[in-house]
């Protein structure tokens, strides 16, 4: 599988202070395609197996099992035939370790080992990717030891002994630092892949490009006006959190401290993301959190200062509880227990209500989880209410053209139309289209679905 440039060659690789990067060979406008890339290796997540095809990642109700390993599943014989060249070896290994099942990471490592022995180009490309092995050796030693124990059983002793532990650790590091989470049209994770050229895109918390997926194909679009010679950047991490959290995430996985413009001038935004409700009932303003940890907060609307230090302690405690609850929700979501997810989210939202401002990032995260659960439970009115409550923060914290904002507006618009709020729904859908045609491109299936719904809703509005 290969990477391809579109619209002629629009980027080039260059050396910079951050290592290798990509920069524009010509001026680019928002929505312009930069790169289409199919993965060199990829794997569907185990928790999605049975819902999606292991080859094309399409969601199907009538998915068919591989008759040999009875583990991988495919749309039809066509997808199975296309996958067989790479699947036939892992198929036999899966049968040998049954009823045990290999983890996603073990499957991906095994695929890389096999491919690099058969494909010299891939082997050379893989060599050029960073691994940060020295840093990882300190922080991921126990994790790697656990992986080795599973990998030796999956590969078999003979195959395992052909590769030295340092080589395996190098592969592990390259996956950690360079893999992309493959997502569906609504940004829900489906699997993991290695995309060689796209791996050279460096990070910014205010990126000028975005990565989206159509099946397993990764597409990079420009989201801003980019000048010739400008570096092309994407975001490696979630943007809906304070800069110190983003920096911690980037350092723990990618081993660099972000110095982008958003991180170096983010004090006001960070304070809003941690803001509390003004204690004056007549004021809707936010008590801006003082990041030095000593000063008490003051309202950015009425100017009143918080004098009670115990309130700040209560807020910190609720922050910790909210983070722990999000971890519990993650586990419950994977189990499909959406009622339990909603109960937990609403319990925390009730505690946040009198304390956290509507722009607090933890409140937005919890609203997102509540909305998702309500959609699964077909509680449409509640889902819409939670979704609408997120939009002020989404539009404030995310870049103008960001898929998260566009998809949220699309979901809200669909709910509004379904609930006969036609005018509001039409407006939400138009806003979603303006964003998603830039981030996804007009030919993406999601945008085509959206445009069809806009046309139908326009007929109802008239």
Secondary structure, 3 states (H helix, E strand, C coil): CCEEECCCCCEEEEEECCEEEEEECCCECCCCEEEEECCCEEEECHHHECCECCCCCCECCCCEECCCCCCCEECCHHHHHHHHHHHHHHHHHHHHHCCCCCCHHHHHHHHHHHHHHHCHHHHHHHHCCCCCHHHHHHHCHHHHHHHHHHHHHHHCHHHHCCCCHHHHHHHHHHHHHHCEEEECCCCCEEEEEECCHHHHCEECCCCCEEEEEECCEEEEEECCCECCCCEEEECCCCCCCCHHHHHHHHHHHHCCCCCCHHHHCCHHHHHHHCCEECCCCCCCCEEECCCCCCCCCEECCCCCECCCHHHHHHHHHHHHHHHHHHHHHHHHHHHCCHHHHHHHHHHHHHHHHCCECCCCHHHHHHHHHHHHHHHHCCCHHHHHHHHHHHHHHHHHHCCCCCHHHHHHHHHHHHHHHHCCCHHHHHHHHHHHHHHHHHHCCCCCHHHHHHHHHHHHHHHHHC
